[in-house]
Amino acid sequence: MRKYGYTTLIADSDANYEIEKLELQQMVSRNIEGLIIVPCGDHLGHIQSLHSGGLPIICIDRYFEDQDIPYVATDNYEGALLATEFLIENGHTLISCIQGSPPSTPNRLRVKGFTDAMEAAGIKNYNIVGDDFSIQNGYLETRLLLQQKKIPTAIFTLSNTIALGCLKALKEKNIRIPEDISLITFDDQPYLDYLETPLSCIAQPVSDISKIAIKFLFARINKINDKINQVLLKPELKFKKSIRNIN
């Protein structure tokens, strides 16, 4: 943004719809010239209203599939498919998925990628638990999974925050990764490489998403291109040390 001579205002809705609406109102009152947003849910009336009113808006990460609001995001379905197929290739059939916020587009597509991979492999015995992209959700759901008669041989968490909670619960029970349970997560973060067992993950092309979103935004601010731009980028499977081959 600095290269264009612009100042960036950053606000965090904490995944709360009411806070998101309030912060958008405050930003608009400051006469912002454009907006890049990660919507916190499936409510879009306030965003659609600004878009229809002529404010250049680009959604990143989360987006609205059936709307004309431009977005740049990762192919979440493909990423979840890759992760699940990789677990299955390594002999895992008893796999649990800890999801984030069910209504959000990324979560729905990641869950679909997971279920499609399991069904394609003929695996019917799997479960999807959780309801939030939070550390607490990962922690609580992992504790519950560990109380089942059949403990999963692998867990797929749909965000790195969920993975952190999962790691805490596993450590409390002295469960080793990957000797006892394999773990893979959606999202890459530098700290994943510095854990006791580096976590395998589905990496999103965050830098490319950012650059394309900025390009789209300024094309609209400068009225160079008002055509709808909706782009999904390919994720990357990064294999580290958290998955054991049990074939």
DAWO-V130174 format. One record per residue. RES is the residue in one letter. PHI is phi in whole degrees, -180 to 180 (* if undefined). PSI is psi in whole degrees, -180 to 180 (* if undefined). NEAR is the number of other ideal C-beta (glycine too) atoms within 8 Angstrom. Layout:
{{RES | PHI | PSI | NEAR} {RES | PHI | PSI | NEAR}}
This chain:
{{M | * | -35 | 7} {R | -62 | -33 | 5} {K | -61 | -27 | 4} {Y | -91 | 0 | 7} {G | 79 | 25 | 4} {Y | -108 | 152 | 7} {T | -97 | 140 | 4} {T | -105 | 128 | 5} {L | -100 | 131 | 7} {I | -120 | 131 | 4} {A | -132 | 150 | 7} {D | -123 | 119 | 4} {S | -81 | -9 | 10} {D | 55 | 36 | 5} {A | 57 | 32 | 8} {N | -116 | 122 | 8} {Y | -61 | -44 | 9} {E | -66 | -40 | 6} {I | -65 | -40 | 9} {E | -59 | -46 | 12} {K | -61 | -44 | 9} {L | -64 | -45 | 8} {E | -68 | -35 | 10} {L | -65 | -40 | 13} {Q | -61 | -42 | 8} {Q | -67 | -38 | 9} {M | -67 | -44 | 11} {V | -63 | -35 | 10} {S | -66 | -17 | 6} {R | -93 | 10 | 7} {N | 60 | 47 | 5} {I | -64 | 152 | 9} {E | -97 | -15 | 6} {G | -166 | 165 | 12} {L | -142 | 131 | 11} {I | -114 | 125 | 10} {I | -136 | 143 | 10} {V | -104 | 97 | 7} {P | -60 | 143 | 12} {C | -88 | -10 | 9} {G | -161 | -158 | 9} {D | -100 | 8 | 7} {H | -85 | 123 | 7} {L | -130 | 5 | 10} {G | -55 | -45 | 6} {H | -69 | -33 | 10} {I | -76 | -43 | 13} {Q | -62 | -36 | 10} {S | -63 | -44 | 8} {L | -66 | -40 | 12} {H | -63 | -46 | 10} {S | -66 | -27 | 6} {G | -79 | -2 | 6} {G | 104 | 0 | 4} {L | -75 | 125 | 10} {P | -63 | 121 | 10} {I | -131 | 135 | 13} {I | -128 | 127 | 15} {C | -90 | 141 | 17} {I | -128 | 150 | 14} {D | 68 | -71 | 10} {R | -98 | 146 | 11} {Y | -158 | 176 | 12} {F | -115 | 113 | 11} {E | -64 | -35 | 5} {D | -102 | 19 | 3} {Q | -117 | 168 | 7} {D | -97 | 15 | 5} {I | -77 | 126 | 12} {P | -61 | 149 | 12} {Y | -150 | 157 | 11} {V | -133 | 125 | 13} {A | -155 | 177 | 16} {T | -88 | 151 | 13} {D | -75 | 89 | 10} {N | -64 | -37 | 14} {Y | -61 | -49 | 11} {E | -62 | -40 | 10} {G | -63 | -46 | 16} {A | -67 | -36 | 19} {L | -61 | -46 | 12} {L | -59 | -47 | 12} {A | -63 | -45 | 16} {T | -69 | -43 | 14} {E | -61 | -35 | 10} {F | -67 | -41 | 13} {L | -62 | -43 | 14} {I | -65 | -41 | 14} {E | -61 | -28 | 6} {N | -92 | 16 | 12} {G | 93 | 0 | 8} {H | -84 | 129 | 11} {T | -124 | -23 | 9} {L | -97 | 86 | 11} {I | -119 | 133 | 16} {S | -110 | 142 | 13} {C | -115 | 126 | 14} {I | -103 | 112 | 15} {Q | -93 | 173 | 12} {G | -100 | -138 | 15} {S | -72 | 114 | 10} {P | -56 | -38 | 9} {P | -74 | -19 | 7} {S | -69 | 145 | 12} {T | -58 | -49 | 12} {P | -57 | -42 | 13} {N | -65 | -46 | 14} {R | -59 | -42 | 10} {L | -72 | -36 | 11} {R | -67 | -42 | 15} {V | -63 | -41 | 14} {K | -64 | -40 | 10} {G | -61 | -41 | 17} {F | -64 | -51 | 16} {T | -67 | -39 | 10} {D | -64 | -40 | 10} {A | -66 | -41 | 13} {M | -66 | -45 | 13} {E | -64 | -41 | 9} {A | -62 | -30 | 6} {A | -87 | 0 | 9} {G | 78 | 19 | 5} {I | -97 | 116 | 10} {K | -102 | -22 | 6} {N | -92 | 86 | 5} {Y | -145 | 162 | 12} {N | -137 | 152 | 5} {I | -123 | 121 | 10} {V | -128 | 169 | 10} {G | 98 | 165 | 12} {D | -154 | 16 | 7} {D | -161 | 145 | 9} {F | -84 | 62 | 12} {S | -133 | 160 | 10} {I | -62 | -43 | 10} {Q | -60 | -41 | 8} {N | -61 | -46 | 15} {G | -61 | -40 | 20} {Y | -67 | -52 | 12} {L | -64 | -44 | 10} {E | -68 | -34 | 13} {T | -68 | -41 | 14} {R | -59 | -40 | 9} {L | -69 | -39 | 9} {L | -62 | -36 | 12} {L | -74 | -10 | 11} {Q | -93 | -5 | 5} {Q | -72 | 157 | 8} {K | -63 | -44 | 2} {K | -106 | 105 | 5} {I | -77 | 136 | 8} {P | -62 | 148 | 11} {T | -85 | -16 | 10} {A | -149 | 147 | 14} {I | -126 | 135 | 15} {F | -115 | 111 | 16} {T | -97 | 140 | 15} {L | -90 | 12 | 17} {S | -164 | 161 | 11} {N | -72 | -25 | 13} {T | -68 | -41 | 10} {I | -61 | -41 | 18} {A | -61 | -38 | 14} {L | -62 | -45 | 10} {G | -64 | -39 | 17} {C | -61 | -45 | 16} {L | -60 | -41 | 12} {K | -62 | -45 | 11} {A | -65 | -41 | 14} {L | -65 | -40 | 13} {K | -66 | -38 | 8} {E | -61 | -30 | 6} {K | -97 | 9 | 7} {N | 56 | 36 | 5} {I | -92 | 126 | 9} {R | -90 | 145 | 8} {I | -113 | 125 | 12} {P | -100 | 7 | 12} {E | -57 | -41 | 5} {D | -99 | -45 | 6} {I | -139 | 133 | 13} {S | -87 | 151 | 14} {L | -141 | 132 | 17} {I | -135 | 148 | 16} {T | -132 | 158 | 16} {F | -92 | 132 | 14} {D | 100 | 138 | 11} {D | -111 | 141 | 9} {Q | -141 | 148 | 6} {P | -54 | -36 | 5} {Y | -67 | -20 | 6} {L | -60 | -28 | 13} {D | -77 | -16 | 7} {Y | -106 | 5 | 6} {L | -72 | 164 | 9} {E | -55 | -41 | 2} {T | -121 | 108 | 10} {P | -56 | 134 | 10} {L | -88 | 132 | 12} {S | -67 | 149 | 15} {C | -157 | 165 | 14} {I | -101 | 113 | 16} {A | -91 | 132 | 10} {Q | -91 | 144 | 12} {P | -79 | 71 | 11} {V | -59 | -44 | 6} {S | -62 | -44 | 6} {D | -66 | -40 | 8} {I | -59 | -45 | 15} {S | -63 | -47 | 9} {K | -65 | -42 | 8} {I | -67 | -40 | 11} {A | -61 | -43 | 12} {I | -63 | -42 | 11} {K | -61 | -46 | 8} {F | -61 | -44 | 12} {L | -62 | -47 | 12} {F | -75 | -24 | 11} {A | -63 | -36 | 9} {R | -80 | -40 | 14} {I | -59 | -41 | 9} {N | -90 | 6 | 6} {K | 54 | 39 | 5} {I | -85 | -37 | 6} {N | -150 | 113 | 6} {D | -104 | 9 | 4} {K | -69 | 153 | 4} {I | -67 | 129 | 5} {N | -122 | 114 | 8} {Q | -131 | 111 | 7} {V | -125 | 132 | 8} {L | -114 | 127 | 6} {L | -102 | 154 | 13} {K | -74 | 134 | 7} {P | -82 | 170 | 14} {E | -129 | 132 | 7} {L | -84 | 121 | 12} {K | -111 | 109 | 9} {F | -87 | 124 | 6} {K | -121 | -129 | 12} {K | -116 | 13 | 7} {S | -97 | 7 | 12} {I | -124 | 127 | 15} {R | -103 | 138 | 7} {N | -82 | 117 | 6} {I | -111 | 14 | 7} {N | -60 | * | 4}}
